């Protein structure tokens, strides 16, 4: 008989009939959605800062793997499928804390005002803090889901949050103060980077406005060329 095993990486179980558990099980899949979204953003934007964000997430996951091997603390016994697996610290909590801290620092430090009028500044301020609140709340929900669904103890989740927050702070500091000012400028000159259109847009105040104006300028130029 052929033995069938589940793909545990994406497997999340909840008690049948528990609607809250169903919602939290769905929330546990948020890290996979964020990784896919960030990878898509890197492929479309080719921005080195975003690429560093994604690289930091991958390194954070590798760090979590080694921490689990070091502590070798098993998960709660509520799930027979994972009862013998290591759970200290929670990779979901560590991931979300890393993402939330890096994102928050990006919004507070790198996100520049797009408008100079009062209404524009107010809208920009509301957008900033709303995005921070949403991401931070999502991180808390994912962390809560790991305890509620019985995949981790409270201690495993808390340690994951602390480690992820520290790693996110460290990686943002390296990216903003070192990579952006030294490393990215060298990478931009590499032939392979120029071929792939990799660049750092940190020195540009409003990238979206610049691209918008450039696109419409090129469209107007082609329209005029057709009529001449």
C-alpha positions in Angstrom: 0.0 0.0 0.0 1.3 3.5 -0.9 1.8 5.7 2.1 0.2 9.2 1.8 1.6 12.0 3.8 0.3 15.6 4.0 2.4 18.7 2.9 2.8 20.0 6.5 4.2 23.3 5.3 0.8 24.4 4.2 -1.3 22.1 6.5 -3.3 23.9 9.2 -5.9 22.0 11.2 -8.8 23.4 13.3 -11.6 21.9 15.3 -14.7 21.1 13.1 -17.4 23.6 13.7 -15.1 26.2 15.3 -15.6 29.3 13.2 -13.0 31.3 15.0 -10.6 28.4 14.6 -11.4 28.4 10.8 -10.6 32.1 10.6 -7.4 31.8 12.5 -6.4 28.8 10.4 -6.7 31.0 7.4 -4.7 33.7 9.1 -1.9 31.2 9.7 -1.4 31.1 5.9 -0.7 34.9 5.8 3.1 34.5 5.8 2.9 32.5 2.6 0.8 35.1 0.9 3.2 37.9 2.0 6.3 36.0 0.7 4.5 35.5 -2.7 3.4 39.1 -2.8 6.9 40.4 -1.9 8.5 38.1 -4.5 6.1 39.4 -7.1 6.9 43.0 -6.1 10.6 42.3 -6.5 10.1 40.8 -9.9 8.0 43.8 -11.1 9.8 46.7 -9.4 13.4 45.4 -9.5 14.1 47.6 -6.4 17.1 46.6 -4.4 15.6 47.7 -1.1 12.6 45.4 -1.6 14.9 42.6 -2.7 16.9 43.1 0.6 13.5 42.9 2.5 12.8 39.5 0.8 16.4 38.3 1.5 16.1 39.3 5.1 12.9 37.3 5.4 14.6 34.2 4.0 17.5 34.6 6.3 15.2 35.0 9.2 13.5 31.7 8.4 16.9 30.0 8.2 17.8 31.4 11.6 14.5 30.1 13.0 15.4 26.6 11.7 18.7 26.6 13.5 17.1 28.0 16.7 14.6 25.1 16.6 17.5 22.6 16.2 19.3 24.2 19.1 16.4 24.4 21.6 14.8 21.1 20.5 11.6 22.0 22.4 8.6 20.0 21.1 5.3 21.5 20.3 2.2 21.0 22.5 0.7 17.5 22.4 -2.7 18.7 21.0 -1.7 17.8 17.4 -0.4 14.3 16.9 0.9 15.2 13.4 3.4 17.7 14.8 3.7 16.7 18.4 7.3 15.4 17.9 8.4 18.4 15.9 10.4 21.3 17.3 8.4 24.4 18.1 10.8 26.8 19.9 10.5 29.5 18.6 7.4 29.8 16.5 8.4 30.4 12.9 5.1 32.0 12.1 5.4 34.5 15.0 9.1 35.2 14.1 8.2 35.8 10.5 5.4 38.1 11.2 7.3 40.1 13.8 10.2 40.5 11.4 7.9 41.6 8.6 5.9 44.0 10.9 9.0 45.7 12.3 10.8 46.0 9.0 7.7 47.4 7.4 7.0 49.8 10.2 10.6 51.2 10.1 10.3 51.5 6.3 7.1 53.5 6.6 8.5 55.8 9.4 12.0 56.3 7.9 11.9 55.7 4.2 8.4 56.7 3.2 8.6 60.3 2.1 5.8 62.8 1.8 4.3 62.9 -1.7 2.3 66.1 -1.2 3.2 69.6 0.2 -0.4 70.8 0.8 -2.2 70.3 4.1 -4.8 67.9 2.8 -2.1 65.8 1.1 0.0 65.7 4.2 -2.9 64.6 6.3 -3.9 61.9 3.9 -0.2 60.7 3.8 -0.1 60.7 7.6 -3.3 58.7 7.9 -2.1 56.2 5.2 1.2 55.7 7.0 -0.3 54.9 10.4 -3.2 52.9 9.0 -0.8 50.6 7.1 1.3 50.2 10.3 -1.7 49.4 12.4 -3.0 46.8 9.8 0.3 45.0 9.5 0.9 45.0 13.3 -2.6 43.7 13.9 -2.1 41.0 11.3 1.1 39.9 13.1 -0.8 39.7 16.4 -3.6 37.7 14.9 -1.2 35.2 13.3 0.7 34.8 16.6 -2.6 34.3 18.5 -3.6 31.7 15.9 -0.6 29.5 16.6 -1.6 29.3 20.3 -5.3 29.0 19.8 -4.9 26.2 17.2 -2.5 24.3 19.5 0.6 24.4 17.3 2.7 26.4 19.8 2.9 27.3 23.5 2.6 30.9 24.6 6.3 30.9 25.4 7.2 29.6 21.9 5.2 32.4 20.3 6.5 35.1 22.5 10.1 34.1 21.9 9.4 34.0 18.2 8.0 37.6 18.4 11.0 38.9 20.3 13.5 37.2 17.9 11.7 38.3 14.8 11.4 41.9 16.1 15.1 42.0 16.9 16.1 40.5 13.6 13.8 42.9 11.7 15.3 45.9 13.4 18.8 44.7 12.7 18.2 43.9 9.1 16.4 47.2 8.4 19.4 49.1 10.0 21.8 47.2 7.8 19.7 47.8 4.7 19.1 51.5 5.3 22.4 52.6 6.8 24.9 50.3 5.0 23.4 48.6 2.0 21.6 51.6 0.6 24.6 53.9 1.0 27.4 51.6 0.0 26.4 48.1 -1.3 23.5 49.0 -3.5 25.5 51.7 -5.4 28.1 49.1 -6.3 25.5 46.5 -7.3 23.8 49.0 -9.6 27.1 49.2 -11.6 27.3 45.4 -12.2 26.5 44.4 -15.8 24.1 41.7 -14.6 22.3 44.2 -12.4 21.9 46.6 -15.3 20.7 43.8 -17.5 18.1 42.9 -14.9 17.2 46.6 -14.3 18.0 46.4 -10.6 18.2 49.8 -8.9 17.8 51.5 -5.6 15.2 54.3 -5.6 15.9 55.5 -2.1 17.2 58.9 -3.3 14.1 59.7 -5.3 11.4 61.6 -3.4 8.4 60.3 -5.3 9.0 57.2 -7.5 5.4 56.8 -8.6 5.1 60.4 -9.7 8.4 60.2 -11.6 7.4 57.0 -13.4 3.9 58.5 -14.1 5.4 61.6 -15.7 8.0 59.7 -17.6 5.3 57.3 -19.1 3.0 60.1 -20.2 5.9 62.1 -21.6 6.9 59.0 -23.7 3.3 58.5 -24.8 3.0 62.1 -25.8 6.3 61.9 -27.7 5.1 58.9 -29.7 1.8 60.4 -30.5 3.5 63.5 -31.8 5.9 61.4 -33.8 2.9 59.6 -35.5 1.5 62.9 -36.7 4.7 64.2 -38.1 
